[in-house]
C-alpha cells in the first residue's frame, strides 16, 4: 500500500477536523471526526471538538452530550462549561445555562465568558 492509499491516521484526522471547525465547516469536520470518535470515544479532546462541531451545526442535544462527557472526566474544564452553557442557552434552558456560565466565569473570567453570562442573566431578568 502506498502512502496515498493508506488511510489517514487518527491524529491527522483530528487535526483536519479541528481546522474545519475553525473554518466554521462543522459538517465536514464531523465527517473527518467520525473515525476518531470510533477510535477514541472517551478522549476529552475528541469529545470537546465534536461538541464544538455539533454546536456550530445546531445539533444541540449532541453538543450537550459531548460537553457533559468532557465534564464527567474533568469537572474543572472551564471551556467545556462555557460551551455547555452556550448550548443550553440555545436550547432556551436559561437557568441551566446561567449556572454553567457562572462556573466558567468563576474558573476563568475571560471577556467572552463574562459577556455570555451577562447575556443569559439579562434574558432571564427580562422574562
N, C-alpha and C positions, 0 to 999 in steps of 0.2 A: 504494500500500500504506500503510495507516495504521500508527501506532506499535504498536497492539495486534496487527496482522497480521505485523509484521516479526519474523523470528527473533531470538532473544536473541543479543547479541554474545558473543564468546569470553570477555571479561573478566567480564561479568555471569554467565555460566555457571560460570566458575571460582569466583567469589565465592560463588555459591549452593552449589556442590559443597563448598566449604570450610566453609560454615555447616552443611551437612548432616553432614559428618564430625564437626564439633564437637558436634553434637546426637546423635552416635552413630547415624546413619541412613546407613550406608555403601552399601547397595544403591541408595538414591535418589541418593546422591552420585555413584556410578559412572554412573548413567544420565545425570545432568547433565554429567558429565565426559567422556563418550564423544566428543562433537563437539570438545571442547577437545583431547583426546588425538589426534584425527584432524588437527586444525589445527596443533598444536604438539607432536608426538611426542617431540622431543628436549629440550624445555624442562625443566630440572631441577625447577622449582617444580611443574609439572604431573605429572611422574613421582613426586615426593615425595608430593603429595596423593593420587594414585592408589594409591601404595604404602600410605599410611595407611588408605585405604578398603578396599583388599584385605586388609590385616591385620585390621581390625575385622570384616570379613565372613568371616574364616578362609579366604580364598583365598591360602594361604600361598606357594605357588610363584609366583603372580603378584606378590605383595608382594615376594618376594625379587628377582625380575627387575626390578621398578621401582626398588627401592633400589640394586641393582647398577648400573642405568643412571645414576642420580644420581652414584654414586661413581666411575663411569668418567669423568664430566666434572669432578667435583670431589672428589678423594680426601680432602680435609680437611673435608668436611661431617660434623660430629660427630653431628648429629641423624640423618642417613641411616645412619651406622654404628650408632647406638643402635637405631634401628628395625630394621635388618637383624639385629642381634644378638637382638632380641626375636623376630623372625620365625624365625630359626634355632633359638632356644630352643623355640619352639612346635613346630618340626619335629623336636625331640629331637636336634638336631645340636649338642650342648652344647659340644664343643671349638671348633667354628667360632663359635658364639655368644660364648663366652668371649673369643676373640681380637677380635671386633668390638667387644664391650662394653669390653674393656680399652683399645682405641684411643679409643673415645668418651670414656671416663673421663680418659685422658691429655690429650685435647684440651680437655675441658670437664668438670671434676669436679663435676657437679651431684649433689644427693642422689638424684634419680631414676636417673641413670646408675650411681652407686655401688651403690645398692640392687639394681638389675638384675644388675650384675656380681657382687656378692657372692652373690646368689641362685643364679646359674649355678655359681659356684665351689663353693658348698656342695652343690649337686646332683651335681656331678662327684665331689667328695670322698666323698659318701655311697654311691657305687656299690660 
